[in-house]
């Protein structure tokens, strides 16, 4: 049984959800629904957009700050929504083959979209040594050593999740790791992927020495003996990537399915995979051909794969949004990360005088290839973190739009848009550039971000409200596996600016908070717009795709009364194209 079939088979034994269906041999009456959801708290989002300060539209289902659902039932036929409204109205479409699900008061919202994922990496991480939340080098080494006991000698061991931002002033080296695990090459990727930590066996396997060329924009740390100490930062991480034997296509496909299945169980109907290289693209195409993709994939090709890019530039972007795999965007990398001090800043790092990070050609950005992709009709999503990096990307867009006005219609994006100088914030709306941002990053980085930026520049960091106020379009995501992609964590971060321990009291720079409606739209209707799909999905309405997320809490209600309870929410069901791909 494949992964998708396994998920579909899990519909029995559901907590708080009862299902009734007639025998499959019965004939459906004309116009009857395939699936009806009743007794639900449905928030359709089909009312007007909120104002830029977050004030709900006049027709929004709320009064005196209190939200209420605007429907209680949804009927689905042929993968699309055919009715939204009352239980009675939906049940009028019941036929002999209709499946009816009584949701017992659960909340239904438009299907969640994570607009910047690395689900192939997520799948691989689920099989690797998990170093997320590991506090010390010794703890990480112990976990790897424990894994090595069950791995044949000489086989590579992978791990991921140690925090390159929190560890920046006490980075590990190869000594402890090599002593504890001498017989396996070990590659430990950092939380956000901007650092790699290895042992001596991995250096030997990759023939990496002090004489090895280091890519511009990267740093290979050396030990007292003048040889590599096992730590590679920013672009130097590619040196280790090149040393790792390529994974078979079947393994990449397995990781992709594992990651997608996890996203489905976490309520997501669509993911935007950021930076897909050739092998992963082949695996995704194979999965689509085999009808095995459980949720929709919006692929963003990697600009760092020139051969793949040339193929797609000659072919042009996909124009059909109906297939499960759609490729019409490109991920470009412009600067490094703030935690590892690779993000390009306009002035020196507050905690490292004389250093401003790296960007552009210094970080491997191929401007000519990016321009060719734009002219071919691809949407560009630029990774940009620092205020200088973001300004330079905005300058690039502005110059390209002036030279070729047709490229301005591409709904181009800046991924992360993490630190923005005040004078650059209005440029997003003026240029029509979407800010693709991660609420979890703000509450995860707060312990060290101000150390990097100082008290003034931090005011332009993770600045969701400031960008909204200037008219910028937003889309939210988690950039997993670097951050927890739980929608409940994402929503809580967005509306409170607090971490999972509810710190700090009152929120971290709370003026940048969003309302619950804005936060949910940033994971649904605004993300639909970011993928050119606002006509097919993003709201719950007749004729739209039947992509829905069901959860056991009402975030609209809790946001005003007990926002901390949002963190305890659980996904009850995920519906994609009218099919139940996950159910608790």
Secondary structure, DSSP 8 states (H G I E B T S, - for coil): --HHHHHHGGGSS-TT-EEEE--TTS---TT--SEEEES-EEE---S----TT----TTSSEETTEE--SBSEEEEETTEEEEEE-HHHHHTT--TT-EEEE-TT-EEEE-EEEEEE-HHHHHHHHHSEE-TT--SHHHHHHHHHHHHTTS-TT--EEEEEE-TTTTTTS---HHHHHHH--SS-EEEEETTSSEEEE-HHHHHHTT--TTS---TTEEEEE-TTSSEEEEEEETTHHHHHHHS----HHHHHHHHHHHHHHHHHTTEEEEEEEEE-HHHHHHHHHHHHTT--SSEEEEEEETT-HHHHHHHHHH------SSSEEEEEEEEE-B--TTTT-S--SS-BTTBTT----BGGGGT--HHHHHHHHHTT-EEEEEE-SHHHHHHHHHHHHHHHHH-GGGGGS--EEEE--B--HHHHHHHHHHT-EEEE-HHHHHHHTTTHHHHHHHHHGGGBS-HHHHHHTT--EEE---TTSS---HHHHHHHHHH---TT--STT-TTGGG---HHHHHHHTTHHHHHHTT-TTTSSS--TTSB--EEEESS-HHHHHHH-GGGGGG--EEEEEETTEEEEE-
